[in-house]
């Protein structure tokens, strides 16, 4: 059975889906729960036990919340039951991702300086001072180059500020809470927005979604996903519920 594209939790009335979850929980040794098709307290507890005992496809701990989202589903039923999402919704975002992929491996010069020939070109494009954090400047530059390649104006707000982009963008936006409930809203080419507190944030581009895990291309980061990193990295560890602000989806 394939993941239905939305989370399953207490109160869910989809009998066939809930019954399949209950059967798998019993097979994984996290029951016994009655295969009733009713997501009751016992089923929620069994899901939490499963999440505490098992890890995702990259050996990361599952979130113990009693909710069956795409990552828990992939662990419960197999990663091949959560269909990958690999196609951007429009030609602009397809081109943005191609541009971003060409920059993977760009590093600051010197390391830790928020500077360097390539970093500075991102900052210049977004109107950010050299030496400033540059994750959003990188995203804006990718949109600028994509627009040039397509012979069309860049629709993205010109800014190097993560939350400034979130606040000023007039494109389609997906709130984090809605994305957690309906994971099919998250698509390649979208800009993810994370608020890190104090008016700061981190951002990048979603390249694909596999088994509920996001493959992203991010500037000013590192292998651990820091918001003050050292280069442009492709990362494969973020989850939809780790994005606490939301997603922006531009089109021409």
N, C-alpha and C positions, 0 to 999 in steps of 0.2 A: 504494500500500500504506500502510495506517495504522500508526502507532506501536503496538507491541504492549502497552504499559503497563509494560514493564520494560526495564532496560538490556541491551545486547548487547555482549559483550566476548569476549576470548580464552577459548576452551573452549566457547563456545556451540554447541549441536548442532542448532539450528533451521535446517535446510538452506535452506528457501525464503527466510527472512528474511535470512540471511547472504549468500545469492546475490544478493538484491536490493541489499544494501549494496555488495557488490563491484562490481556493474554500475554503480551510481551513482558510486562512487569513480573508476572508469575514465572515465565520461562527464564527470566534473568535472576530469579531468586529473591525478588523484592516484594513478594506477597506473603501469604496468599490474600488476594483480593477477589471478590465475586465478579465474574464477567457479566455484569448487569447492563452495561451501556450507559450507566449513570456515573458521572464524575463526582463522587461523593468524598467525604472526609478521608475515608480509608484509601481511596485511590490517590488523593492528594498526598497523603503520607507516604504511600508507596513510591510515588514519583520523587518525592524529596529524598527518600532512602536511595533510590537509583542514582539521583544526581550526586549524592554524597559519596557513592561507591565507585562511580565510573568517571572517565575523562573523555574529552572530545577527540576528534580525529587527529589533533595535533598534540594530544596528551595534556591539554589544559583542563583544570578543574571545571566542572559544570556549575552554573549558578543554582544554588539550592533554594528554589522558590516555589516548587510544586506546580510549575507551569510547563507545559510541553510546547516549547518553541522549536524553531528549526534545528538548533544545535542539539538539544535533548532528543528530538525526533531522530536525527541522523545517528546518534549514539544508540538509541533504542532499536531502530529498525535497519540501520545501515546507511552509509552516506549516499549510496546510489538511489535512495528513496526520496532525497531532497534534490530536485532537479536544479542543475546550475543555471544561473542567469548570466548570460555572456554578451547580450546585445544591447547597446545603448538605444534609447527611444527615438533619437533623431540624428541627422547627419552631423550637426554641430558637435554633439557630445561624442560621437564616434571619432571625429577629427581631434577633439580636445584630448581624448585618451591616447590617440596615436602620438600627438605632440608630447604629452606627459611621459609616455613610455620611452621616447627618445632621450629623455633627460635623466633617466635612472642611472645613478652612479656619479652624478655631479656632486662635488664636495666643496665645502668652504675652504678658502685659502686666506690665512692659515686656519687650521681646524679650531672651531669654537669661537670664531670671530664675527660670524654673521656677515662675512665679506667674501670676495673672490670674484673673478671676471664673470662667471655665469650667475652667481648670486646677485651681483650688482645689476645685471641686466634685468633680472626679475624685479628688483626693487625700483629701478628706473621706470619700468613699464607701469608699475602701480603707484608711482609717486611717493615711495617710501624712502626715508634716509638710509644711506649705507650704514650698516651696523645694526639696523633694527631687525627684529624677528621677521622671518620672510616666508612663512608657510602660505599665507594668503597671497602674497606677491607672486609666488610661484604659480598658484592656481590662476590668478588673473593673467599672467604672462601666457599660460597655456591657452586660455580663451582668446587672447589677443592674436597669437600665432595661428590658431585655428580659423579665426575670422579672416585673416589675411589669406590663408591657403584657400578658403572658400570664396574669396572676393566679396565678403559680407561684413557689415559693421559688427564689432564686438558688443554683445548685449550685456556683458557682466559689468557690475558696478566697479569703477576704478578705485580700489582701496587696497591697502596692505593690512587692514584691521579685520580680524576674523569676525568679531561680533558686529562691527560696522557693516560688513557685507550682509550678515544675517538681518540686521535691522533695516537696511536700505534696499535690499533686493526686492524687485516687484515680480519676479518669476514665480513659478509653481514652487510651493514649499510643503514639506512633509514634516509634521511635528514628531518629535521622538516618541511620544506616547502612542501615537497612531501607528508608527512604523513597527513598534514592538508587538502591537496587537495584530496588525495586518502586514506581514513581512513582504508581501508582494508589491508593496508601495516603493520599496527600495530597489533602485535600478542602476546599472552601470552609467557612468558619466555624471552622476549627481555629485554635488559638493557636500561632504559631511561637515557638520559644525559641532564641535565640542566646546562647552564652556568650562574653563578650568578655575573660575573664581576671580574676583577682583577686577573684572572687566577684561580678563585675558581669555584666550581660547586657542584651539588648534584645529586645523582643517586639512583636507586633502581630497582626492578624487577616488570614487569607487570604480574599480576596474571590472570586477566580477563578484558574484556571490556563489559560494560553493558550500553546501551542507550547512547553510546558515552563517558561515564565516565570510567576512568581507576581505577581498583582496583589494588593497588600496595603493595608490601612488601618492606619496607625501613629500613635501619639501620641509627643510628645517627640522628633520627628525633623525632617528637612528633605529637600530634593530629592535629596541625596546619600546619604540613609539613615543619618545619624549617630544614635547612641544618646543624644546630648545636643543635640537640635535645638530647634526653636522653635515647633512647632505640630502639628496633626493633618493628615497628608498621605496622599493615595492615591498609591502608588508602583507602578511596573510593570517593575521591573528585577531583582528578586531571583530567584535560581535555587534549585531544590531542594537542590543540593549546597552552597549557601552557608549553609544552616541547619545549624549544627553540633551542636545539642543534640537537637532533635526537635519534636514537635507534640503538642498536647493537644486532645482532642475531648470536649467536655462534652455531656451530654444531660439532659433533665428526669427 
